[in-house]
């Protein structure tokens, strides 16, 4: 453990004096964005650090230039004037992980649990990848940034979360974010209603919401499923 800490500290010291880094910070909250930029500029005084506040702006920047590190929040809008949503950030990150397999990412967010939705993609990513809750102390955030820049990973914050298959997450989103019925969900997913009902039983088993328990307590099964799914970050 001491050796690992020393190695981390060496990485931290080596990268903190690097003057050739290109860093993109993505966050639509101006106060937090400014704070993150200030911290990074103090740490890398001669690095080129730029900002983006939307999905569209982020994609434009990443497609047009080489970056050493992308520091991004999950709750961002698609374009200026739109509402910031976690799903927008998750979908953006999922796209970037696929299209830029060697890119280094530091996800700095208050919605860490939501990353369980793309855990498979994160686990298979070849570049550096770390997670930093926005409540972390500055020095810990910088340590994770430096680990990411070195190509390392730090994802223990989502290792113990609930993991669902993509189609199960789709069922949750269609039901609780778009308000669709099972029949409408089946049509949207090109599945039978029976298949959708099976998905529900799988979902409820994973989030540990069972019909018999709800019946005994007089609680609604779907409502309890929604509450658990939101608590675990599976839906917004």
The 8 nearest C-alpha neighbors of each residue, nearest first, counted from 0:
[[1, 3, 2, 4, 5, 6, 7, 8],
 [0, 2, 4, 3, 5, 6, 7, 8],
 [3, 1, 5, 0, 4, 6, 7, 8],
 [4, 2, 6, 0, 5, 1, 7, 8],
 [5, 3, 7, 1, 6, 2, 8, 0],
 [6, 4, 8, 2, 7, 3, 9, 1],
 [7, 5, 3, 9, 8, 4, 2, 10],
 [8, 6, 4, 10, 5, 9, 11, 3],
 [7, 9, 11, 5, 6, 10, 4, 12],
 [10, 8, 6, 12, 11, 7, 13, 5],
 [11, 9, 7, 13, 8, 12, 14, 6],
 [10, 12, 8, 9, 145, 14, 13, 15],
 [11, 13, 9, 15, 10, 14, 8, 16],
 [14, 12, 10, 11, 15, 9, 16, 17],
 [13, 15, 17, 16, 11, 12, 10, 145],
 [14, 16, 12, 17, 13, 42, 43, 11],
 [17, 15, 14, 13, 18, 43, 12, 42],
 [16, 18, 14, 15, 19, 20, 43, 13],
 [19, 17, 45, 46, 20, 16, 43, 44],
 [20, 18, 46, 17, 21, 45, 47, 43],
 [19, 21, 46, 18, 67, 47, 22, 17],
 [20, 22, 47, 66, 67, 48, 46, 19],
 [23, 21, 48, 68, 66, 67, 69, 20],
 [22, 24, 69, 49, 50, 48, 70, 68],
 [25, 23, 70, 50, 71, 69, 51, 49],
 [24, 26, 71, 51, 52, 50, 72, 70],
 [27, 25, 52, 72, 32, 28, 71, 75],
 [26, 28, 52, 75, 29, 53, 25, 32],
 [29, 27, 31, 26, 30, 32, 52, 75],
 [28, 30, 32, 31, 33, 27, 26, 34],
 [31, 29, 33, 32, 28, 34, 35, 27],
 [32, 30, 34, 33, 28, 29, 35, 26],
 [33, 31, 29, 35, 34, 30, 26, 28],
 [32, 34, 36, 30, 31, 35, 29, 37],
 [35, 33, 31, 37, 32, 36, 30, 38],
 [36, 34, 38, 32, 37, 33, 31, 39],
 [35, 37, 33, 39, 34, 38, 40, 32],
 [36, 38, 34, 40, 35, 39, 33, 41],
 [39, 37, 35, 41, 36, 40, 34, 42],
 [38, 40, 42, 36, 41, 37, 43, 35],
 [41, 39, 44, 43, 37, 42, 38, 36],
 [42, 40, 38, 44, 39, 43, 37, 36],
 [41, 43, 39, 40, 15, 44, 38, 16],
 [42, 44, 40, 46, 41, 45, 39, 15],
 [45, 43, 40, 41, 46, 42, 18, 39],
 [46, 44, 18, 43, 47, 19, 40, 17],
 [45, 47, 20, 18, 43, 19, 44, 48],
 [46, 48, 21, 20, 22, 49, 45, 19],
 [49, 47, 22, 23, 21, 46, 50, 40],
 [50, 48, 23, 24, 22, 47, 51, 21],
 [49, 51, 24, 23, 25, 52, 48, 26],
 [52, 50, 25, 57, 56, 53, 24, 26],
 [51, 53, 27, 26, 25, 56, 50, 75],
 [54, 52, 76, 56, 77, 78, 55, 75],
 [55, 53, 77, 57, 56, 58, 76, 78],
 [54, 56, 58, 53, 57, 78, 77, 59],
 [55, 57, 59, 53, 54, 58, 51, 60],
 [58, 56, 54, 60, 59, 55, 51, 53],
 [57, 59, 61, 55, 60, 56, 62, 54],
 [58, 60, 56, 62, 57, 61, 55, 63],
 [61, 59, 63, 57, 62, 58, 64, 56],
 [62, 60, 58, 63, 59, 64, 57, 65],
 [61, 63, 59, 60, 58, 64, 65, 57],
 [64, 62, 60, 61, 59, 65, 58, 66],
 [63, 65, 61, 62, 60, 66, 59, 21],
 [64, 66, 67, 61, 63, 21, 62, 60],
 [67, 65, 21, 68, 22, 64, 69, 23],
 [66, 68, 21, 22, 20, 103, 148, 65],
 [67, 69, 22, 103, 66, 104, 23, 70],
 [68, 70, 23, 104, 22, 24, 105, 71],
 [71, 69, 105, 24, 106, 104, 25, 23],
 [72, 70, 25, 106, 107, 24, 26, 69],
 [71, 73, 108, 107, 26, 74, 106, 25],
 [74, 72, 88, 85, 75, 89, 108, 71],
 [73, 75, 85, 84, 83, 88, 72, 87],
 [74, 76, 83, 84, 27, 88, 53, 73],
 [77, 75, 83, 53, 82, 78, 81, 84],
 [76, 78, 54, 53, 55, 87, 81, 75],
 [79, 77, 53, 76, 81, 55, 80, 54],
 [80, 78, 81, 53, 76, 77, 52, 82],
 [79, 81, 78, 82, 76, 77, 83, 53],
 [82, 80, 76, 79, 78, 83, 77, 75],
 [81, 83, 76, 84, 80, 75, 77, 79],
 [82, 84, 76, 75, 74, 81, 85, 77],
 [85, 83, 74, 86, 87, 75, 76, 82],
 [84, 86, 74, 73, 88, 87, 89, 235],
 [85, 87, 89, 84, 88, 90, 235, 74],
 [88, 86, 90, 85, 84, 89, 91, 75],
 [87, 89, 73, 91, 85, 86, 90, 74],
 [90, 88, 86, 92, 91, 87, 93, 73],
 [89, 91, 93, 87, 88, 92, 86, 94],
 [92, 90, 88, 94, 93, 89, 87, 95],
 [93, 91, 95, 89, 94, 90, 96, 88],
 [92, 94, 90, 96, 91, 95, 89, 97],
 [95, 93, 91, 97, 92, 96, 98, 90],
 [96, 94, 92, 98, 97, 99, 93, 91],
 [97, 95, 93, 100, 99, 94, 98, 92],
 [96, 98, 94, 95, 99, 100, 93, 120],
 [97, 99, 95, 96, 100, 94, 93, 101],
 [98, 100, 95, 96, 102, 101, 97, 94],
 [101, 99, 96, 125, 102, 124, 97, 98],
 [100, 102, 126, 125, 99, 103, 124, 127],
 [103, 101, 126, 99, 100, 104, 127, 68],
 [104, 102, 127, 68, 126, 128, 147, 148],
 [105, 103, 128, 69, 68, 70, 127, 106],
 [104, 106, 70, 129, 130, 128, 107, 69],
 [105, 107, 130, 71, 70, 72, 108, 131],
 [108, 106, 131, 72, 132, 71, 133, 130],
 [107, 109, 72, 132, 110, 133, 106, 111],
 [108, 110, 133, 132, 111, 107, 134, 72],
 [111, 109, 108, 112, 113, 73, 232, 132],
 [110, 112, 113, 114, 109, 108, 132, 157],
 [113, 111, 232, 114, 110, 115, 231, 157],
 [112, 114, 232, 115, 111, 110, 233, 116],
 [115, 113, 116, 112, 117, 111, 118, 157],
 [114, 116, 118, 113, 117, 112, 162, 157],
 [117, 115, 114, 118, 113, 233, 162, 163],
 [118, 116, 115, 120, 119, 114, 121, 93],
 [119, 117, 115, 121, 120, 116, 122, 114],
 [118, 120, 122, 121, 117, 123, 116, 115],
 [121, 119, 123, 117, 118, 122, 124, 96],
 [120, 122, 118, 124, 123, 119, 117, 96],
 [121, 123, 119, 120, 124, 118, 125, 154],
 [124, 122, 120, 121, 119, 125, 118, 100],
 [125, 123, 121, 122, 126, 100, 120, 96],
 [124, 126, 101, 100, 123, 127, 102, 150],
 [127, 125, 101, 103, 102, 150, 124, 100],
 [126, 128, 150, 103, 147, 151, 152, 104],
 [129, 127, 152, 104, 147, 103, 105, 126],
 [130, 128, 153, 105, 152, 154, 147, 143],
 [129, 131, 106, 105, 154, 107, 153, 132],
 [132, 130, 107, 140, 106, 133, 108, 129],
 [131, 133, 108, 134, 109, 107, 135, 130],
 [134, 132, 108, 109, 135, 107, 131, 136],
 [133, 135, 132, 136, 109, 131, 108, 137],
 [134, 136, 133, 132, 140, 139, 137, 131],
 [137, 135, 139, 138, 140, 134, 133, 141],
 [138, 136, 140, 139, 141, 135, 38, 142],
 [137, 139, 141, 140, 136, 142, 135, 143],
 [138, 140, 142, 141, 136, 137, 143, 135],
 [141, 139, 137, 143, 142, 138, 131, 144],
 [142, 140, 144, 138, 143, 139, 145, 137],
 [141, 143, 139, 145, 144, 140, 11, 138],
 [144, 142, 146, 140, 145, 141, 147, 129],
 [145, 143, 141, 147, 142, 146, 140, 148],
 [144, 146, 148, 142, 147, 143, 11, 141],
 [147, 145, 143, 149, 151, 148, 144, 142],
 [146, 148, 127, 144, 151, 150, 145, 149],
 [149, 147, 145, 150, 146, 103, 144, 127],
 [148, 150, 146, 147, 151, 145, 127, 10],
 [151, 127, 149, 147, 148, 126, 146, 103],
 [150, 152, 127, 147, 146, 149, 128, 153],
 [153, 151, 128, 129, 127, 147, 154, 150],
 [152, 154, 129, 155, 130, 128, 151, 143],
 [155, 153, 156, 129, 130, 157, 152, 158],
 [154, 156, 158, 157, 153, 159, 130, 129],
 [157, 155, 154, 158, 111, 130, 159, 112],
 [158, 156, 160, 155, 159, 154, 115, 112],
 [157, 159, 155, 160, 156, 154, 115, 118],
 [160, 158, 157, 161, 156, 155, 162, 115],
 [161, 159, 157, 158, 162, 115, 112, 231],
 [160, 162, 163, 159, 115, 231, 205, 206],
 [161, 163, 115, 160, 164, 116, 118, 205],
 [164, 162, 167, 165, 168, 161, 116, 202],
 [163, 165, 167, 166, 168, 162, 116, 169],
 [166, 164, 168, 167, 169, 163, 116, 117],
 [165, 167, 169, 168, 164, 170, 198, 163],
 [168, 166, 170, 169, 164, 165, 198, 163],
 [167, 169, 171, 165, 170, 166, 172, 163],
 [170, 168, 166, 172, 167, 171, 173, 165],
 [171, 169, 167, 173, 168, 172, 174, 166],
 [172, 170, 168, 174, 169, 173, 175, 167],
 [171, 173, 176, 169, 175, 174, 170, 168],
 [172, 174, 177, 170, 171, 179, 176, 175],
 [175, 173, 178, 179, 171, 172, 177, 176],
 [174, 176, 178, 172, 177, 171, 173, 225],
 [175, 177, 172, 178, 173, 174, 171, 235],
 [178, 176, 173, 179, 175, 174, 172, 171],
 [179, 177, 174, 175, 176, 173, 180, 172],
 [180, 178, 174, 173, 177, 183, 184, 181],
 [181, 179, 183, 182, 184, 174, 178, 173],
 [180, 182, 184, 183, 185, 192, 195, 179],
 [181, 183, 185, 180, 184, 192, 186, 179],
 [184, 182, 186, 180, 185, 181, 179, 187],
 [185, 183, 181, 187, 186, 182, 179, 180],
 [186, 184, 190, 182, 188, 192, 183, 191],
 [185, 187, 189, 183, 184, 188, 190, 182],
 [186, 188, 184, 185, 189, 183, 190, 173],
 [187, 189, 185, 190, 186, 184, 169, 166],
 [190, 188, 186, 187, 185, 191, 184, 192],
 [189, 191, 185, 188, 194, 186, 192, 195],
 [190, 192, 194, 193, 185, 195, 189, 186],
 [193, 191, 195, 185, 194, 182, 196, 181],
 [192, 194, 196, 191, 195, 197, 190, 185],
 [193, 195, 197, 191, 192, 196, 190, 198],
 [194, 196, 198, 192, 197, 193, 185, 199],
 [197, 195, 199, 193, 198, 194, 192, 200],
 [196, 198, 194, 200, 195, 199, 193, 201],
 [199, 197, 195, 201, 196, 200, 167, 202],
 [198, 200, 202, 196, 197, 201, 203, 195],
 [199, 201, 203, 197, 202, 198, 204, 196],
 [202, 200, 198, 204, 199, 203, 205, 197],
 [201, 203, 199, 205, 204, 200, 198, 206],
 [204, 202, 208, 200, 206, 205, 201, 207],
 [203, 205, 207, 201, 202, 206, 200, 208],
 [206, 204, 202, 207, 203, 201, 161, 163],
 [205, 207, 203, 204, 208, 202, 227, 228],
 [208, 206, 204, 205, 203, 209, 202, 227],
 [207, 209, 203, 206, 224, 204, 223, 210],
 [208, 210, 212, 211, 207, 203, 213, 204],
 [211, 209, 213, 212, 214, 220, 208, 215],
 [210, 212, 214, 213, 209, 215, 216, 208],
 [213, 211, 215, 214, 209, 210, 216, 208],
 [214, 212, 218, 216, 210, 215, 211, 217],
 [213, 215, 211, 217, 212, 216, 210, 218],
 [214, 216, 212, 213, 217, 211, 218, 210],
 [217, 215, 213, 218, 214, 212, 211, 219],
 [216, 218, 214, 215, 213, 219, 212, 220],
 [219, 217, 213, 216, 220, 214, 223, 222],
 [218, 220, 222, 221, 223, 213, 217, 214],
 [221, 219, 223, 222, 213, 224, 210, 218],
 [222, 220, 224, 223, 219, 225, 226, 218],
 [221, 223, 225, 219, 224, 220, 226, 218],
 [224, 222, 226, 220, 225, 221, 219, 227],
 [223, 225, 221, 227, 222, 226, 228, 208],
 [224, 226, 228, 222, 223, 227, 229, 221],
 [227, 225, 223, 229, 224, 228, 230, 222],
 [226, 228, 230, 224, 229, 225, 231, 223],
 [229, 227, 225, 233, 231, 230, 226, 224],
 [228, 230, 232, 234, 226, 231, 227, 233],
 [231, 229, 227, 228, 232, 226, 233, 225],
 [230, 232, 228, 229, 233, 112, 227, 161],
 [233, 231, 113, 112, 229, 234, 230, 228],
 [232, 234, 228, 231, 113, 229, 116, 168],
 [233, 235, 229, 232, 228, 172, 171, 113],
 [234, 229, 85, 232, 233, 86, 176, 84]]
